């Protein structure tokens, strides 16, 4: 029996402040985007699930340290989860700390149908600069693209361009890499020059504007598969179109 894959969502946003209302906005937004979802369970120190009857009050108190504690739906047969952590200034563009949100949901028909809405809910609830939703396993592929030495190769083993570490990017609005569904805030879209109607017809055919002026851009019709030559070609075209992504363009 083939194990079911998950869809992984990541959003990069300004750091949380004490009693920041964004944590609750993220969780409520994700619940609205995925019908029937209730993120009202936490994991105890004994690694047991515990219900949160006063979830909103608990969450408000628990985010005082600048992080979004792990929450899930409590359904081990259909797990949906979310958490968020603060990235230190030393690992972030411009020397400013970031808030990084992680969410997962099953990669099935229901998850696929809701994926774009969930990504928008999470990203805009966090007031994110950029984010993405991709099938699990994408991280090992992206790690092959990260440039860790000035004398490293120009291309990854897949033939994709090498990308700079996040802290070497001059602005937090510039995405570090591409995913399957890409969320670009208004600032991110402006930073990479999207959209250009003359150059982005293909991407615009799978894109939509969000309520805050950002964009969700779907790279391929089906979830991104690095073993699919057509998907790799789509990635290469997109990286070629946006040299700013990954800090490859000189500011």
HELIX and SHEET records of a PDB file:
HELIX    1   1 UNK A   22  UNK A   33  1                                  12    
HELIX    2   2 UNK A   55  UNK A   62  1                                   8    
HELIX    3   3 UNK A   63  UNK A   65  5                                   3    
HELIX    4   4 UNK A   89  UNK A   91  5                                   3    
HELIX    5   5 UNK A   93  UNK A   95  5                                   3    
HELIX    6   6 UNK A  109  UNK A  125  1                                  17    
HELIX    7   7 UNK A  138  UNK A  143  1                                   6    
HELIX    8   8 UNK A  166  UNK A  168  5                                   3    
HELIX    9   9 UNK A  186  UNK A  192  1                                   7    
HELIX   10  10 UNK A  201  UNK A  204  1                                   4    
HELIX   11  11 UNK A  229  UNK A  241  1                                  13    
SHEET    1   A 8 UNK A  68  UNK A  72  0                                        
SHEET    2   A 8 UNK A  81  UNK A  87 -1                                        
SHEET    3   A 8 UNK A  98  UNK A 106 -1                                        
SHEET    4   A 8 UNK A   6  UNK A  14 -1                                        
SHEET    5   A 8 UNK A 128  UNK A 135 -1                                        
SHEET    6   A 8 UNK A 181  UNK A 184 -1                                        
SHEET    7   A 8 UNK A 215  UNK A 218 -1                                        
SHEET    8   A 8 UNK A 207  UNK A 209 -1                                        
SHEET    1   B 2 UNK A  41  UNK A  43  0                                        
SHEET    2   B 2 UNK A  49  UNK A  51 -1                                        
SHEET    1   C 2 UNK A 146  UNK A 147  0                                        
SHEET    2   C 2 UNK A 163  UNK A 164  1                                        
END                                                                             
